Amino acid sequence: MKLTIIAISLLSVLSFTSISETTTTVQETTEAVYGSSFSLINDTKNKVSIYTGTGYVSLNKGSKTSISCKVGKTVHWANKGKKGDVIFKITSDMCGETVKLSKVMD
């Protein structure tokens, strides 16, 4: 008897509750990657060391290196194997291109 009363009470409470469905719209933005890498050329007058996100590279005057084009990642100065200040952030327009270091330095 008690179980029947509890079941009826529960059903009557549930009949007065309303279920509302909430939908959320998620907006995704993606950037197209045109190449898997880009070239960075040291067009400055000095030898420089940089951290590409995957390793440390030393660039003599006029030399270049290939950097994977991971949009949003940063390239840093390097000093004695330690990551330093940010030089620039990789953008989609760099992919597949040759980028001059003097143009991206702040």
KAJO-V662931 format. One record per backbone hydrogen bond with DSSP energy under -1.0 kcal/mol. CO is the residue of the C=O (numbers start at 0). NH is the residue of the N-H. E is the energy in kcal/mol with one decimal. If there is no record, write none. Layout:
# KAJO-V662931
CO&NH&E / CO&NH&E
This chain:
# KAJO-V662931
0&4&-2.2 / 1&5&-2.3 / 2&6&-2.2 / 3&7&-2.4 / 4&8&-2.3 / 5&9&-2.5 / 6&10&-2.2 / 7&11&-2.2 / 8&12&-2.1 / 9&13&-2.4 / 10&14&-1.6 / 35&68&-2.1 / 36&95&-2.4 / 37&66&-3.1 / 38&98&-3.7 / 39&64&-2.1 / 40&42&-1.2 / 40&100&-2.7 / 41&61&-3.0 / 47&58&-3.5 / 48&77&-2.5 / 49&56&-3.0 / 50&75&-2.4 / 54&51&-2.7 / 56&49&-3.1 / 58&47&-2.6 / 59&62&-2.1 / 62&41&-3.1 / 64&39&-2.9 / 66&37&-2.4 / 67&69&-1.6 / 69&72&-2.2 / 72&89&-3.1 / 74&86&-3.5 / 74&87&-1.3 / 75&50&-3.0 / 76&83&-3.5 / 81&78&-2.3 / 84&76&-2.8 / 87&74&-2.7 / 89&71&-2.8 / 90&93&-1.6 / 93&96&-2.2 / 96&38&-2.5 / 98&40&-2.7 / 100&104&-1.3
